[in-house]
Amino acid sequence: MRVLVAVGMVASLACISAAEAPWQWQTLYGVRVDSTPTLLNHFDRAYAYCEPEAVQRGSPDPYSLLHVTALRSCMSRLGIIDRGAYAYPTYLYFYHALDR
């Protein structure tokens, strides 16, 4: 039992560096999650809930496409979507055209 607790603590500390920046996420209504403390608190709780699900449903590697897809799916179910420039493949080609 102590070994499992130690492994869990090491795994939780290892996953801290894989956290996403809050400014890359927005609500379904287009409001950035880092604009208010309430939304930032909601984002933190949602990310803490979705990260283990993304590891289970996707991949343990945070840079894997399966992991990112599972994380986005869970976050969108909770009302938070990714707004990064390269969040979806079409943004790569039309990013500056969509800004205007």
N, C-alpha and C positions, 0 to 999 in steps of 0.2 A: 504494500500500500504506500509506503513512504517513497518507493521508487517511482510510482505513478505520479505522486504529488510533485516530486522533483522534476520529472520529465514535463509535467504540465507547466510548472513555473518557468523552466527554460524555454519551452515552446511559446509561452505568452510573451516573454521578453524578446524573443527572436522576431515575433510578428509586429512589434512596435514600429520598427523601421519601415515596414511595408504599408504604412498608413497613407491614404490618399489626402491630398490637400483639399480643404473645404471650399476654396474658391473655384474649384473645377466642377462643382455640383450646384444644381439649382432645383427649385421646386417645380412642380408641373405648371405653375403659373408664371414661371420665368424669373422668380425672385432668387437671388444668390443666397446660399445657406449661410454665408459668413456676414450677411448684412445685419442680422439681429442676433442677440444672445439666445433667444428662444429657438430660432431655427438652427443655430449652431449646436445647441443642446440636443435637439431632435436628430440632427445629422450624426452626432456622436453616438447616440443610443442606437440609431439605425445601422450605422457602420459596425458597431460592436455586435449587433445581432446578425448582420449579413456576412461578416467575414468568416465565421466558422461554417456557415452554410455554403459559402463559395468554395471553401476547402473540401467540404464533403461532396458537393454536387459537381464541382469542377475539377480543380487540380490544386495540390498543395503549393505549387510554384506560383507566386503572385504575378509573375510576368507572362504566364501562360494565357492563351486566348480562351481556354475553357474556364479558367479562374475568373478572368475579367468579365466574361459573358455571364457567368453565374452571379457575380457580384452586382452587375448592372441590373440583372433580372430581379434580384431580391430588393435592391434599392428602389427600383421603379415601382415595385409593389407597395412600397412604403411611401411613395410620393416624391422621391428624389431622383433626378435624372442627371446624367453626366453632360457637362456643357463644354468639355475641352475641345480644342481645335481638331484633334485627331481622335475624337471619341468614336466616330463612325466613319466608314470608308469614304462616304460622299463628301464629308467635310474636308478631307484632304485636298480635293480638287476644287471645291466651290466655297472655300472658307471666306475669301475676301469678297466674293460676289454676294454671299449671304449677309455680310455685315452692312451692306448698303441699303 
